[in-house]
Amino acid sequence: MREITVGSARVPYRTIGRGRPLVLVHGTNRGSASWDGVAGAFADTRTVVLPDLSGSDAARDDGRELTLEMLAEQVAAVITDVGAGPADVVGHSLGAVVVAALGAARPDLVRRLVLTAGFAGQGDEYLRNVLTVWCGLAEVPDAFARYAMLFAYSREHLNSLDRAAVEELAGGYRPNANRLRQLTLDLRLDVRDRLRLIQAPTLVIGCSNDTLVPAEHSRELAGGIAGAAYAEVASGHLVAAERPAEFVKLVRDFIEQEDVIEQEDVIGQDFIGREDVLR
């Protein structure tokens, strides 16, 4: 575990594997541990980088209000500290919005992007109300946790588990001050005017059974990014937990196919445009 200082924050990050850096950016909740089920699947060909940004359990800061720029700056600092960039960057949910902002502001650090179960802005009253109710349940910890779990996973996934497993999942979503900082940021996010600035080849992954951030939001992200590829998985919001093999294959196929494209371009063969990837 390495820890760097970014402004007033101490940002820890872990690395596993060896190769070109692949940065996995977490969404709202505990932090980089949300990637533990899939991180090792990339480690045979990539140095997998797992930062814990402000608002996560492992990060330390002064408790100020979170901003999109703050979190994007933290990811940029981690990529710079790791070196061997630019990096491939994957973001989930809040993390997808953060890495979209990073791609728009720092194209020098981002080789390619994968935006998973993300959203572009707050024009959707459904999402605004889901997040508002979630925040409002903070004084009732068990209800807060169960509400979060119900939106994190699909009905099909929860019904595939036994009662003990569901209770264990619910226990991981209890409220604290940092969860509320993240949710308050979620309610303010809007990157619609930045999407056109993204230069990196981008894959957007939507989840067709996602009741927290419906797949329409991912389609909007893809539509706003020039040449972006789009794929959809029959999963709830936490696709890396519900459909890990399918998620890993989508990401690996995208980044490895891009490697082949670059090699072919160098030797003068036909270039395959990124709009063809995974279509």
C-alpha positions as CSV (number, residue, x, y, z in Angstrom):
1,M,0.0,0.0,0.0
2,R,1.4,3.4,-1.0
3,E,-0.1,6.7,0.2
4,I,0.4,10.1,-1.5
5,T,-0.6,13.7,-0.5
6,V,-3.0,15.5,-2.8
7,G,-4.0,18.9,-1.5
8,S,-5.3,18.3,2.0
9,A,-6.0,14.6,1.4
10,R,-3.9,11.5,2.0
11,V,-4.8,9.1,-0.8
12,P,-3.7,5.5,-0.5
13,Y,-3.5,3.1,-3.4
14,R,-2.6,-0.5,-4.0
15,T,-1.1,-2.2,-7.0
16,I,-1.1,-5.8,-8.2
17,G,0.3,-7.4,-11.3
18,R,2.8,-6.1,-13.8
19,G,2.5,-4.3,-17.1
20,R,0.8,-1.1,-18.5
21,P,-1.2,0.6,-15.7
22,L,-4.9,-0.1,-15.4
23,V,-6.5,2.2,-12.8
24,L,-9.8,1.0,-11.3
25,V,-11.8,3.9,-9.8
26,H,-14.5,3.1,-7.2
27,G,-17.9,4.6,-6.9
28,T,-20.0,5.6,-3.8
29,N,-19.4,3.4,-0.8
30,R,-16.4,1.9,0.9
31,G,-13.7,2.4,-1.7
32,S,-11.3,0.3,-3.8
33,A,-12.3,-2.9,-2.0
34,S,-15.3,-3.0,-4.3
35,W,-12.9,-4.1,-7.1
36,D,-11.4,-7.0,-5.2
37,G,-13.5,-9.6,-7.0
38,V,-12.2,-8.7,-10.4
39,A,-8.9,-6.9,-10.0
40,G,-6.8,-10.1,-10.1
41,A,-8.3,-11.0,-13.4
42,F,-6.3,-8.2,-15.1
43,A,-3.1,-8.6,-13.2
44,D,-1.5,-11.1,-15.7
45,T,-1.0,-8.3,-18.3
46,R,-1.5,-5.1,-16.3
47,T,-0.3,-3.3,-13.2
48,V,-3.7,-2.9,-11.6
49,V,-3.9,0.3,-9.6
50,L,-6.6,0.6,-6.9
51,P,-6.8,4.1,-5.4
52,D,-9.0,5.0,-2.4
53,L,-10.3,8.5,-3.1
54,S,-11.6,11.1,-0.5
55,G,-14.9,9.8,0.9
56,S,-13.8,6.2,0.9
57,D,-13.0,4.3,4.1
58,A,-9.2,4.3,3.7
59,A,-8.6,7.9,2.6
60,R,-7.8,10.7,5.1
61,D,-8.6,14.3,4.6
62,D,-10.1,17.4,6.3
63,G,-13.7,16.4,5.8
64,R,-14.5,19.3,3.5
65,E,-17.2,19.0,0.8
66,L,-16.2,16.8,-2.0
67,T,-15.9,18.1,-5.6
68,L,-15.5,16.4,-8.9
69,E,-12.3,18.4,-9.5
70,M,-10.9,17.2,-6.2
71,L,-11.4,13.5,-7.0
72,A,-10.2,13.8,-10.6
73,E,-7.1,15.5,-9.3
74,Q,-6.5,12.6,-6.9
75,V,-6.7,10.1,-9.8
76,A,-4.4,12.2,-11.8
77,A,-1.9,12.3,-9.0
78,V,-2.0,8.5,-8.5
79,I,-1.4,7.9,-12.3
80,T,1.5,10.3,-12.1
81,D,3.0,8.6,-9.0
82,V,2.7,5.2,-10.6
83,G,4.4,6.3,-13.7
84,A,4.6,4.3,-17.0
85,G,1.5,6.3,-18.2
86,P,-0.7,7.2,-19.8
87,A,-3.0,4.7,-18.1
88,D,-6.1,2.8,-19.1
89,V,-8.7,4.0,-16.6
90,V,-12.0,2.3,-15.6
91,G,-14.6,4.0,-13.4
92,H,-17.8,2.7,-11.9
93,S,-20.8,4.9,-11.0
94,L,-19.4,8.0,-9.3
95,G,-16.0,6.8,-10.4
96,A,-17.2,6.8,-14.0
97,V,-18.1,10.5,-13.7
98,V,-14.7,11.2,-12.1
99,V,-12.7,9.5,-14.8
100,A,-14.8,11.2,-17.6
101,A,-13.8,14.5,-16.0
102,L,-10.2,13.4,-15.9
103,G,-10.3,12.3,-19.5
104,A,-11.6,15.7,-20.5
105,A,-9.1,17.7,-18.4
106,R,-5.9,15.5,-18.7
107,P,-5.8,13.7,-22.0
108,D,-2.1,13.3,-21.5
109,L,-2.7,10.9,-18.6
110,V,-5.5,8.7,-20.1
111,R,-4.8,6.2,-22.8
112,R,-8.3,4.8,-22.9
113,L,-11.4,5.0,-20.7
114,V,-14.1,2.5,-19.6
115,L,-17.2,4.2,-18.0
116,T,-19.4,1.7,-16.2
117,A,-22.9,2.4,-14.8
118,G,-22.2,6.1,-14.9
119,F,-24.2,9.2,-15.5
120,A,-23.7,12.5,-17.2
121,G,-25.8,14.9,-15.2
122,Q,-28.7,15.5,-12.9
123,G,-31.5,16.1,-15.4
124,D,-33.2,12.8,-14.3
125,E,-35.8,13.3,-11.5
126,Y,-35.9,9.6,-10.8
127,L,-32.1,9.5,-10.0
128,R,-32.3,12.7,-8.0
129,N,-35.1,11.3,-5.8
130,V,-33.4,8.0,-5.3
131,L,-30.3,9.8,-4.0
132,T,-32.3,12.2,-1.9
133,V,-34.2,9.5,-0.2
134,W,-30.9,7.5,0.4
135,C,-29.4,10.6,2.1
136,G,-32.5,11.1,4.1
137,L,-32.3,7.6,5.6
138,A,-28.9,8.3,7.3
139,E,-30.6,8.6,10.8
140,V,-32.0,5.1,10.4
141,P,-28.8,3.0,9.7
142,D,-30.4,-0.3,8.9
143,A,-32.9,1.2,6.5
144,F,-30.1,3.2,4.9
145,A,-28.0,0.0,4.4
146,R,-30.9,-2.0,3.0
147,Y,-32.1,0.7,0.7
148,A,-28.5,1.0,-0.7
149,M,-28.3,-2.8,-1.2
150,L,-31.6,-2.9,-3.0
151,F,-30.4,-0.4,-5.6
152,A,-26.9,-1.8,-5.8
153,Y,-28.0,-5.3,-6.9
154,S,-30.7,-6.6,-9.2
155,R,-33.7,-8.5,-7.9
156,E,-32.5,-11.5,-9.7
157,H,-29.1,-11.4,-8.0
158,L,-30.5,-11.0,-4.5
159,N,-32.9,-13.8,-5.0
160,S,-30.1,-16.1,-6.1
161,L,-28.5,-15.7,-2.6
162,D,-29.5,-17.2,0.7
163,R,-30.7,-15.1,3.6
164,A,-27.3,-15.1,5.4
165,A,-25.6,-13.8,2.3
166,V,-28.2,-11.0,1.8
167,E,-27.8,-10.0,5.4
168,E,-24.0,-9.8,5.0
169,L,-24.4,-7.6,1.9
170,A,-26.7,-5.3,3.7
171,G,-24.2,-4.9,6.6
172,G,-21.7,-3.4,4.2
173,Y,-23.8,-0.3,3.4
174,R,-24.2,1.3,6.8
175,P,-24.0,5.1,6.8
176,N,-21.2,7.3,7.9
177,A,-20.1,10.9,7.3
178,N,-18.1,10.0,4.2
179,R,-21.0,8.1,2.6
180,L,-23.1,11.3,2.9
181,R,-20.3,13.4,1.4
182,Q,-20.2,11.1,-1.6
183,L,-24.0,11.1,-2.0
184,T,-24.1,14.9,-1.7
185,L,-21.5,15.0,-4.5
186,D,-23.6,12.6,-6.6
187,L,-26.5,15.0,-6.4
188,R,-24.4,17.8,-7.8
189,L,-22.5,16.1,-10.6
190,D,-22.8,17.2,-14.2
191,V,-20.2,16.5,-16.9
192,R,-22.4,16.9,-20.0
193,D,-20.4,19.9,-21.2
194,R,-17.1,18.0,-20.8
195,L,-17.9,14.9,-22.7
196,R,-17.0,16.4,-26.1
197,L,-13.5,17.1,-24.7
198,I,-12.7,13.5,-24.2
199,Q,-10.1,12.3,-26.7
200,A,-9.2,8.8,-25.4
201,P,-10.9,5.8,-27.0
202,T,-13.8,5.1,-24.7
203,L,-16.0,2.1,-23.9
204,V,-19.3,2.8,-22.0
205,I,-20.9,-0.1,-20.2
206,G,-24.6,0.1,-19.2
207,C,-26.5,-2.3,-17.0
208,S,-30.0,-3.2,-18.2
209,N,-31.2,-4.3,-14.7
210,D,-29.8,-1.3,-12.9
211,T,-32.5,0.4,-10.8
212,L,-30.1,3.0,-9.3
213,V,-28.6,4.4,-12.5
214,P,-30.6,3.0,-15.4
215,A,-28.8,2.1,-18.6
216,E,-30.3,5.2,-20.4
217,H,-27.6,7.2,-18.5
218,S,-24.8,5.1,-20.0
219,R,-26.3,5.6,-23.4
220,E,-26.3,9.3,-22.9
221,L,-22.6,9.2,-21.9
222,A,-21.8,7.2,-25.0
223,G,-23.7,9.5,-27.2
224,G,-21.8,12.5,-25.9
225,I,-18.3,11.1,-26.5
226,A,-17.0,11.1,-30.1
227,G,-16.6,7.5,-31.3
228,A,-17.4,5.8,-28.0
229,A,-18.3,2.2,-28.1
230,Y,-21.3,1.0,-26.0
231,A,-22.0,-2.4,-24.5
232,E,-24.9,-3.4,-22.2
233,V,-24.9,-6.2,-19.6
234,A,-27.9,-7.9,-18.0
235,S,-26.9,-6.9,-14.5
236,G,-27.8,-4.6,-11.6
237,H,-25.6,-1.6,-10.7
238,L,-22.7,-3.6,-9.3
239,V,-21.9,-5.4,-12.5
240,A,-18.4,-6.4,-11.4
241,A,-20.0,-8.3,-8.5
242,E,-23.0,-9.7,-10.4
243,R,-21.4,-10.5,-13.7
244,P,-17.7,-10.5,-13.1
245,A,-16.6,-12.8,-16.0
246,E,-18.7,-10.8,-18.5
247,F,-17.4,-7.5,-17.1
248,V,-13.8,-8.6,-17.2
249,K,-14.2,-9.9,-20.8
250,L,-15.7,-6.7,-22.0
251,V,-12.8,-4.6,-20.5
252,R,-10.1,-7.0,-21.6
253,D,-11.4,-7.3,-25.1
254,F,-11.6,-3.5,-25.4
255,I,-8.1,-2.8,-24.1
256,E,-6.4,-5.7,-25.8
257,Q,-8.1,-5.0,-29.2
258,E,-6.8,-1.5,-28.9
259,D,-3.3,-2.9,-28.4
260,V,-3.6,-4.8,-31.6
261,I,-4.9,-1.7,-33.4
262,E,-1.9,0.3,-32.3
263,Q,0.5,-2.4,-33.4
264,E,-1.2,-2.7,-36.8
265,D,-1.2,1.1,-37.3
266,V,2.5,1.3,-36.6
267,I,3.4,-1.3,-39.3
268,G,1.1,0.4,-41.8
269,Q,-1.8,-2.0,-41.9
270,D,-5.5,-0.9,-42.0
271,F,-6.6,1.0,-38.9
272,I,-9.8,-0.1,-37.2
273,G,-11.7,2.9,-35.9
274,R,-12.7,2.8,-32.3
275,E,-16.3,3.1,-33.2
276,D,-16.0,-0.5,-34.5
277,V,-14.7,-1.9,-31.2
278,L,-17.2,-4.3,-29.6
279,R,-19.9,-3.4,-32.1
